């Protein structure tokens, strides 16, 4: 049942993104940032944690999950470090994901022949 819940939640979040791409004039960058901000806002309101408990990776892997990780990192860092945690918490909580994205971006750029878009 965990796989079904993850599929339903992740598929729903991706379907919303696709609808926004198809039906609005929003750029993918605006949709991306909107998803991250939505994850942070839902985490701040306490609404995203139950979704994570229900859907697991279906809620933590999409971009809203990145916002959730940022919010949780800030919450934890503020509890231990005070107001300095507002600055350091999100970066600490998402450092592994950001590092992987940068390293894989470099690897792909080395392995693939870049060319101008036509």
Chimera marker file (.cmm) of the C-alpha trace (Angstrom):
<marker_set name="trace">
<marker id="1" x="0.000" y="0.000" z="0.000" r="1" g="1" b="0" radius="0.5"/>
<marker id="2" x="2.961" y="2.339" z="0.608" r="1" g="1" b="0" radius="0.5"/>
<marker id="3" x="3.896" y="2.174" z="-3.077" r="1" g="1" b="0" radius="0.5"/>
<marker id="4" x="0.358" y="3.016" z="-4.147" r="1" g="1" b="0" radius="0.5"/>
<marker id="5" x="0.193" y="5.981" z="-1.765" r="1" g="1" b="0" radius="0.5"/>
<marker id="6" x="3.556" y="7.275" z="-3.006" r="1" g="1" b="0" radius="0.5"/>
<marker id="7" x="2.464" y="6.857" z="-6.619" r="1" g="1" b="0" radius="0.5"/>
<marker id="8" x="-0.844" y="8.634" z="-6.052" r="1" g="1" b="0" radius="0.5"/>
<marker id="9" x="0.680" y="11.571" z="-4.205" r="1" g="1" b="0" radius="0.5"/>
<marker id="10" x="3.677" y="12.008" z="-6.512" r="1" g="1" b="0" radius="0.5"/>
<marker id="11" x="1.518" y="11.547" z="-9.584" r="1" g="1" b="0" radius="0.5"/>
<marker id="12" x="-0.988" y="14.099" z="-8.324" r="1" g="1" b="0" radius="0.5"/>
<marker id="13" x="1.733" y="16.679" z="-7.655" r="1" g="1" b="0" radius="0.5"/>
<marker id="14" x="3.257" y="16.070" z="-11.094" r="1" g="1" b="0" radius="0.5"/>
<marker id="15" x="-0.154" y="16.243" z="-12.776" r="1" g="1" b="0" radius="0.5"/>
<marker id="16" x="-0.773" y="19.630" z="-11.165" r="1" g="1" b="0" radius="0.5"/>
<marker id="17" x="2.566" y="20.826" z="-12.502" r="1" g="1" b="0" radius="0.5"/>
<marker id="18" x="1.749" y="19.578" z="-15.992" r="1" g="1" b="0" radius="0.5"/>
<marker id="19" x="-1.654" y="21.274" z="-15.911" r="1" g="1" b="0" radius="0.5"/>
<marker id="20" x="0.022" y="24.528" z="-14.867" r="1" g="1" b="0" radius="0.5"/>
<marker id="21" x="2.478" y="24.219" z="-17.771" r="1" g="1" b="0" radius="0.5"/>
<marker id="22" x="-0.299" y="23.452" z="-20.284" r="1" g="1" b="0" radius="0.5"/>
<marker id="23" x="-3.037" y="25.824" z="-19.139" r="1" g="1" b="0" radius="0.5"/>
<marker id="24" x="-1.154" y="28.889" z="-17.888" r="1" g="1" b="0" radius="0.5"/>
<marker id="25" x="1.576" y="31.081" z="-19.265" r="1" g="1" b="0" radius="0.5"/>
<marker id="26" x="3.761" y="30.433" z="-16.218" r="1" g="1" b="0" radius="0.5"/>
<marker id="27" x="7.331" y="29.490" z="-16.954" r="1" g="1" b="0" radius="0.5"/>
<marker id="28" x="8.719" y="26.225" z="-15.556" r="1" g="1" b="0" radius="0.5"/>
<marker id="29" x="10.937" y="28.307" z="-13.251" r="1" g="1" b="0" radius="0.5"/>
<marker id="30" x="7.882" y="29.988" z="-11.705" r="1" g="1" b="0" radius="0.5"/>
<marker id="31" x="6.176" y="26.646" z="-11.233" r="1" g="1" b="0" radius="0.5"/>
<marker id="32" x="9.343" y="25.228" z="-9.649" r="1" g="1" b="0" radius="0.5"/>
<marker id="33" x="9.646" y="28.074" z="-7.166" r="1" g="1" b="0" radius="0.5"/>
<marker id="34" x="5.912" y="27.947" z="-6.522" r="1" g="1" b="0" radius="0.5"/>
<marker id="35" x="6.176" y="24.279" z="-5.601" r="1" g="1" b="0" radius="0.5"/>
<marker id="36" x="9.087" y="24.905" z="-3.237" r="1" g="1" b="0" radius="0.5"/>
<marker id="37" x="7.305" y="27.830" z="-1.555" r="1" g="1" b="0" radius="0.5"/>
<marker id="38" x="4.121" y="25.763" z="-1.295" r="1" g="1" b="0" radius="0.5"/>
<marker id="39" x="6.084" y="22.996" z="0.448" r="1" g="1" b="0" radius="0.5"/>
<marker id="40" x="7.516" y="25.504" z="2.920" r="1" g="1" b="0" radius="0.5"/>
<marker id="41" x="4.108" y="27.106" z="3.557" r="1" g="1" b="0" radius="0.5"/>
<marker id="42" x="2.335" y="23.780" z="4.048" r="1" g="1" b="0" radius="0.5"/>
<marker id="43" x="5.112" y="22.684" z="6.411" r="1" g="1" b="0" radius="0.5"/>
<marker id="44" x="4.795" y="25.896" z="8.409" r="1" g="1" b="0" radius="0.5"/>
<marker id="45" x="1.060" y="25.322" z="8.733" r="1" g="1" b="0" radius="0.5"/>
<marker id="46" x="1.625" y="21.713" z="9.814" r="1" g="1" b="0" radius="0.5"/>
<marker id="47" x="-0.206" y="20.304" z="6.803" r="1" g="1" b="0" radius="0.5"/>
<marker id="48" x="2.690" y="18.680" z="4.956" r="1" g="1" b="0" radius="0.5"/>
<marker id="49" x="3.861" y="16.353" z="7.750" r="1" g="1" b="0" radius="0.5"/>
<marker id="50" x="0.675" y="14.204" z="7.607" r="1" g="1" b="0" radius="0.5"/>
<marker id="51" x="1.070" y="13.988" z="3.825" r="1" g="1" b="0" radius="0.5"/>
<marker id="52" x="4.675" y="12.804" z="4.235" r="1" g="1" b="0" radius="0.5"/>
<marker id="53" x="3.555" y="10.219" z="6.790" r="1" g="1" b="0" radius="0.5"/>
<marker id="54" x="0.906" y="8.953" z="4.385" r="1" g="1" b="0" radius="0.5"/>
<marker id="55" x="2.756" y="9.113" z="1.044" r="1" g="1" b="0" radius="0.5"/>
<marker id="56" x="6.426" y="8.794" z="2.020" r="1" g="1" b="0" radius="0.5"/>
<marker id="57" x="8.643" y="9.353" z="-1.021" r="1" g="1" b="0" radius="0.5"/>
<marker id="58" x="5.621" y="10.455" z="-3.045" r="1" g="1" b="0" radius="0.5"/>
<marker id="59" x="5.611" y="13.608" z="-0.936" r="1" g="1" b="0" radius="0.5"/>
<marker id="60" x="9.313" y="14.072" z="-0.194" r="1" g="1" b="0" radius="0.5"/>
<marker id="61" x="10.794" y="13.548" z="-3.682" r="1" g="1" b="0" radius="0.5"/>
<marker id="62" x="8.844" y="16.228" z="-5.641" r="1" g="1" b="0" radius="0.5"/>
<marker id="63" x="9.772" y="19.896" z="-5.319" r="1" g="1" b="0" radius="0.5"/>
<marker id="64" x="7.269" y="20.437" z="-2.535" r="1" g="1" b="0" radius="0.5"/>
<marker id="65" x="9.345" y="17.929" z="-0.568" r="1" g="1" b="0" radius="0.5"/>
<marker id="66" x="12.401" y="20.151" z="-1.049" r="1" g="1" b="0" radius="0.5"/>
<marker id="67" x="10.455" y="23.009" z="0.516" r="1" g="1" b="0" radius="0.5"/>
<marker id="68" x="9.418" y="20.678" z="3.318" r="1" g="1" b="0" radius="0.5"/>
<marker id="69" x="13.073" y="19.731" z="3.916" r="1" g="1" b="0" radius="0.5"/>
<marker id="70" x="14.061" y="23.407" z="4.005" r="1" g="1" b="0" radius="0.5"/>
<marker id="71" x="11.344" y="24.206" z="6.539" r="1" g="1" b="0" radius="0.5"/>
<marker id="72" x="12.191" y="21.213" z="8.736" r="1" g="1" b="0" radius="0.5"/>
<marker id="73" x="15.893" y="22.105" z="8.643" r="1" g="1" b="0" radius="0.5"/>
<marker id="74" x="15.187" y="25.677" z="9.694" r="1" g="1" b="0" radius="0.5"/>
<marker id="75" x="12.833" y="24.514" z="12.447" r="1" g="1" b="0" radius="0.5"/>
<marker id="76" x="15.451" y="22.129" z="13.844" r="1" g="1" b="0" radius="0.5"/>
<marker id="77" x="18.309" y="24.651" z="13.600" r="1" g="1" b="0" radius="0.5"/>
<marker id="78" x="16.302" y="27.410" z="15.278" r="1" g="1" b="0" radius="0.5"/>
<marker id="79" x="15.527" y="25.048" z="18.145" r="1" g="1" b="0" radius="0.5"/>
<marker id="80" x="19.236" y="24.315" z="18.673" r="1" g="1" b="0" radius="0.5"/>
<marker id="81" x="21.061" y="27.452" z="17.467" r="1" g="1" b="0" radius="0.5"/>
<marker id="82" x="18.507" y="30.220" z="17.921" r="1" g="1" b="0" radius="0.5"/>
<marker id="83" x="17.983" y="32.831" z="15.226" r="1" g="1" b="0" radius="0.5"/>
<marker id="84" x="21.209" y="31.859" z="13.464" r="1" g="1" b="0" radius="0.5"/>
<marker id="85" x="19.379" y="28.672" z="12.500" r="1" g="1" b="0" radius="0.5"/>
<marker id="86" x="17.123" y="30.687" z="10.196" r="1" g="1" b="0" radius="0.5"/>
<marker id="87" x="20.119" y="31.164" z="7.917" r="1" g="1" b="0" radius="0.5"/>
<marker id="88" x="21.921" y="27.846" z="8.388" r="1" g="1" b="0" radius="0.5"/>
<marker id="89" x="19.095" y="25.340" z="8.858" r="1" g="1" b="0" radius="0.5"/>
<marker id="90" x="17.778" y="25.102" z="5.313" r="1" g="1" b="0" radius="0.5"/>
<marker id="91" x="21.232" y="24.881" z="3.805" r="1" g="1" b="0" radius="0.5"/>
<marker id="92" x="22.312" y="22.175" z="6.246" r="1" g="1" b="0" radius="0.5"/>
<marker id="93" x="19.153" y="20.126" z="5.731" r="1" g="1" b="0" radius="0.5"/>
<marker id="94" x="19.371" y="20.154" z="1.939" r="1" g="1" b="0" radius="0.5"/>
<marker id="95" x="23.158" y="20.113" z="1.473" r="1" g="1" b="0" radius="0.5"/>
<marker id="96" x="23.299" y="16.515" z="0.237" r="1" g="1" b="0" radius="0.5"/>
<marker id="97" x="20.645" y="17.060" z="-2.437" r="1" g="1" b="0" radius="0.5"/>
<marker id="98" x="22.205" y="20.300" z="-3.613" r="1" g="1" b="0" radius="0.5"/>
<marker id="99" x="25.653" y="18.689" z="-3.758" r="1" g="1" b="0" radius="0.5"/>
<marker id="100" x="24.388" y="15.755" z="-5.807" r="1" g="1" b="0" radius="0.5"/>
<marker id="101" x="22.666" y="18.128" z="-8.249" r="1" g="1" b="0" radius="0.5"/>
<marker id="102" x="25.855" y="20.152" z="-8.726" r="1" g="1" b="0" radius="0.5"/>
<marker id="103" x="28.135" y="17.116" z="-9.092" r="1" g="1" b="0" radius="0.5"/>
<marker id="104" x="25.814" y="15.371" z="-11.555" r="1" g="1" b="0" radius="0.5"/>
<marker id="105" x="25.445" y="18.607" z="-13.514" r="1" g="1" b="0" radius="0.5"/>
<marker id="106" x="29.233" y="18.812" z="-13.869" r="1" g="1" b="0" radius="0.5"/>
<marker id="107" x="29.494" y="15.129" z="-14.836" r="1" g="1" b="0" radius="0.5"/>
<marker id="108" x="26.788" y="15.450" z="-17.487" r="1" g="1" b="0" radius="0.5"/>
<marker id="109" x="28.355" y="18.636" z="-18.861" r="1" g="1" b="0" radius="0.5"/>
<marker id="110" x="31.701" y="16.830" z="-19.198" r="1" g="1" b="0" radius="0.5"/>
<marker id="111" x="30.210" y="13.695" z="-20.785" r="1" g="1" b="0" radius="0.5"/>
<marker id="112" x="27.857" y="15.409" z="-23.229" r="1" g="1" b="0" radius="0.5"/>
<marker id="113" x="28.788" y="17.627" z="-26.124" r="1" g="1" b="0" radius="0.5"/>
<marker id="114" x="27.166" y="21.035" z="-25.568" r="1" g="1" b="0" radius="0.5"/>
<marker id="115" x="25.605" y="22.793" z="-28.531" r="1" g="1" b="0" radius="0.5"/>
<marker id="116" x="23.440" y="25.789" z="-29.145" r="1" g="1" b="0" radius="0.5"/>
<marker id="117" x="19.710" y="25.415" z="-29.022" r="1" g="1" b="0" radius="0.5"/>
<marker id="118" x="18.018" y="25.743" z="-32.412" r="1" g="1" b="0" radius="0.5"/>
<link id1="1" id2="2" r="1" g="1" b="0" radius="0.2"/>
<link id1="2" id2="3" r="1" g="1" b="0" radius="0.2"/>
<link id1="3" id2="4" r="1" g="1" b="0" radius="0.2"/>
<link id1="4" id2="5" r="1" g="1" b="0" radius="0.2"/>
<link id1="5" id2="6" r="1" g="1" b="0" radius="0.2"/>
<link id1="6" id2="7" r="1" g="1" b="0" radius="0.2"/>
<link id1="7" id2="8" r="1" g="1" b="0" radius="0.2"/>
<link id1="8" id2="9" r="1" g="1" b="0" radius="0.2"/>
<link id1="9" id2="10" r="1" g="1" b="0" radius="0.2"/>
<link id1="10" id2="11" r="1" g="1" b="0" radius="0.2"/>
<link id1="11" id2="12" r="1" g="1" b="0" radius="0.2"/>
<link id1="12" id2="13" r="1" g="1" b="0" radius="0.2"/>
<link id1="13" id2="14" r="1" g="1" b="0" radius="0.2"/>
<link id1="14" id2="15" r="1" g="1" b="0" radius="0.2"/>
<link id1="15" id2="16" r="1" g="1" b="0" radius="0.2"/>
<link id1="16" id2="17" r="1" g="1" b="0" radius="0.2"/>
<link id1="17" id2="18" r="1" g="1" b="0" radius="0.2"/>
<link id1="18" id2="19" r="1" g="1" b="0" radius="0.2"/>
<link id1="19" id2="20" r="1" g="1" b="0" radius="0.2"/>
<link id1="20" id2="21" r="1" g="1" b="0" radius="0.2"/>
<link id1="21" id2="22" r="1" g="1" b="0" radius="0.2"/>
<link id1="22" id2="23" r="1" g="1" b="0" radius="0.2"/>
<link id1="23" id2="24" r="1" g="1" b="0" radius="0.2"/>
<link id1="24" id2="25" r="1" g="1" b="0" radius="0.2"/>
<link id1="25" id2="26" r="1" g="1" b="0" radius="0.2"/>
<link id1="26" id2="27" r="1" g="1" b="0" radius="0.2"/>
<link id1="27" id2="28" r="1" g="1" b="0" radius="0.2"/>
<link id1="28" id2="29" r="1" g="1" b="0" radius="0.2"/>
<link id1="29" id2="30" r="1" g="1" b="0" radius="0.2"/>
<link id1="30" id2="31" r="1" g="1" b="0" radius="0.2"/>
<link id1="31" id2="32" r="1" g="1" b="0" radius="0.2"/>
<link id1="32" id2="33" r="1" g="1" b="0" radius="0.2"/>
<link id1="33" id2="34" r="1" g="1" b="0" radius="0.2"/>
<link id1="34" id2="35" r="1" g="1" b="0" radius="0.2"/>
<link id1="35" id2="36" r="1" g="1" b="0" radius="0.2"/>
<link id1="36" id2="37" r="1" g="1" b="0" radius="0.2"/>
<link id1="37" id2="38" r="1" g="1" b="0" radius="0.2"/>
<link id1="38" id2="39" r="1" g="1" b="0" radius="0.2"/>
<link id1="39" id2="40" r="1" g="1" b="0" radius="0.2"/>
<link id1="40" id2="41" r="1" g="1" b="0" radius="0.2"/>
<link id1="41" id2="42" r="1" g="1" b="0" radius="0.2"/>
<link id1="42" id2="43" r="1" g="1" b="0" radius="0.2"/>
<link id1="43" id2="44" r="1" g="1" b="0" radius="0.2"/>
<link id1="44" id2="45" r="1" g="1" b="0" radius="0.2"/>
<link id1="45" id2="46" r="1" g="1" b="0" radius="0.2"/>
<link id1="46" id2="47" r="1" g="1" b="0" radius="0.2"/>
<link id1="47" id2="48" r="1" g="1" b="0" radius="0.2"/>
<link id1="48" id2="49" r="1" g="1" b="0" radius="0.2"/>
<link id1="49" id2="50" r="1" g="1" b="0" radius="0.2"/>
<link id1="50" id2="51" r="1" g="1" b="0" radius="0.2"/>
<link id1="51" id2="52" r="1" g="1" b="0" radius="0.2"/>
<link id1="52" id2="53" r="1" g="1" b="0" radius="0.2"/>
<link id1="53" id2="54" r="1" g="1" b="0" radius="0.2"/>
<link id1="54" id2="55" r="1" g="1" b="0" radius="0.2"/>
<link id1="55" id2="56" r="1" g="1" b="0" radius="0.2"/>
<link id1="56" id2="57" r="1" g="1" b="0" radius="0.2"/>
<link id1="57" id2="58" r="1" g="1" b="0" radius="0.2"/>
<link id1="58" id2="59" r="1" g="1" b="0" radius="0.2"/>
<link id1="59" id2="60" r="1" g="1" b="0" radius="0.2"/>
<link id1="60" id2="61" r="1" g="1" b="0" radius="0.2"/>
<link id1="61" id2="62" r="1" g="1" b="0" radius="0.2"/>
<link id1="62" id2="63" r="1" g="1" b="0" radius="0.2"/>
<link id1="63" id2="64" r="1" g="1" b="0" radius="0.2"/>
<link id1="64" id2="65" r="1" g="1" b="0" radius="0.2"/>
<link id1="65" id2="66" r="1" g="1" b="0" radius="0.2"/>
<link id1="66" id2="67" r="1" g="1" b="0" radius="0.2"/>
<link id1="67" id2="68" r="1" g="1" b="0" radius="0.2"/>
<link id1="68" id2="69" r="1" g="1" b="0" radius="0.2"/>
<link id1="69" id2="70" r="1" g="1" b="0" radius="0.2"/>
<link id1="70" id2="71" r="1" g="1" b="0" radius="0.2"/>
<link id1="71" id2="72" r="1" g="1" b="0" radius="0.2"/>
<link id1="72" id2="73" r="1" g="1" b="0" radius="0.2"/>
<link id1="73" id2="74" r="1" g="1" b="0" radius="0.2"/>
<link id1="74" id2="75" r="1" g="1" b="0" radius="0.2"/>
<link id1="75" id2="76" r="1" g="1" b="0" radius="0.2"/>
<link id1="76" id2="77" r="1" g="1" b="0" radius="0.2"/>
<link id1="77" id2="78" r="1" g="1" b="0" radius="0.2"/>
<link id1="78" id2="79" r="1" g="1" b="0" radius="0.2"/>
<link id1="79" id2="80" r="1" g="1" b="0" radius="0.2"/>
<link id1="80" id2="81" r="1" g="1" b="0" radius="0.2"/>
<link id1="81" id2="82" r="1" g="1" b="0" radius="0.2"/>
<link id1="82" id2="83" r="1" g="1" b="0" radius="0.2"/>
<link id1="83" id2="84" r="1" g="1" b="0" radius="0.2"/>
<link id1="84" id2="85" r="1" g="1" b="0" radius="0.2"/>
<link id1="85" id2="86" r="1" g="1" b="0" radius="0.2"/>
<link id1="86" id2="87" r="1" g="1" b="0" radius="0.2"/>
<link id1="87" id2="88" r="1" g="1" b="0" radius="0.2"/>
<link id1="88" id2="89" r="1" g="1" b="0" radius="0.2"/>
<link id1="89" id2="90" r="1" g="1" b="0" radius="0.2"/>
<link id1="90" id2="91" r="1" g="1" b="0" radius="0.2"/>
<link id1="91" id2="92" r="1" g="1" b="0" radius="0.2"/>
<link id1="92" id2="93" r="1" g="1" b="0" radius="0.2"/>
<link id1="93" id2="94" r="1" g="1" b="0" radius="0.2"/>
<link id1="94" id2="95" r="1" g="1" b="0" radius="0.2"/>
<link id1="95" id2="96" r="1" g="1" b="0" radius="0.2"/>
<link id1="96" id2="97" r="1" g="1" b="0" radius="0.2"/>
<link id1="97" id2="98" r="1" g="1" b="0" radius="0.2"/>
<link id1="98" id2="99" r="1" g="1" b="0" radius="0.2"/>
<link id1="99" id2="100" r="1" g="1" b="0" radius="0.2"/>
<link id1="100" id2="101" r="1" g="1" b="0" radius="0.2"/>
<link id1="101" id2="102" r="1" g="1" b="0" radius="0.2"/>
<link id1="102" id2="103" r="1" g="1" b="0" radius="0.2"/>
<link id1="103" id2="104" r="1" g="1" b="0" radius="0.2"/>
<link id1="104" id2="105" r="1" g="1" b="0" radius="0.2"/>
<link id1="105" id2="106" r="1" g="1" b="0" radius="0.2"/>
<link id1="106" id2="107" r="1" g="1" b="0" radius="0.2"/>
<link id1="107" id2="108" r="1" g="1" b="0" radius="0.2"/>
<link id1="108" id2="109" r="1" g="1" b="0" radius="0.2"/>
<link id1="109" id2="110" r="1" g="1" b="0" radius="0.2"/>
<link id1="110" id2="111" r="1" g="1" b="0" radius="0.2"/>
<link id1="111" id2="112" r="1" g="1" b="0" radius="0.2"/>
<link id1="112" id2="113" r="1" g="1" b="0" radius="0.2"/>
<link id1="113" id2="114" r="1" g="1" b="0" radius="0.2"/>
<link id1="114" id2="115" r="1" g="1" b="0" radius="0.2"/>
<link id1="115" id2="116" r="1" g="1" b="0" radius="0.2"/>
<link id1="116" id2="117" r="1" g="1" b="0" radius="0.2"/>
<link id1="117" id2="118" r="1" g="1" b="0" radius="0.2"/>
</marker_set>
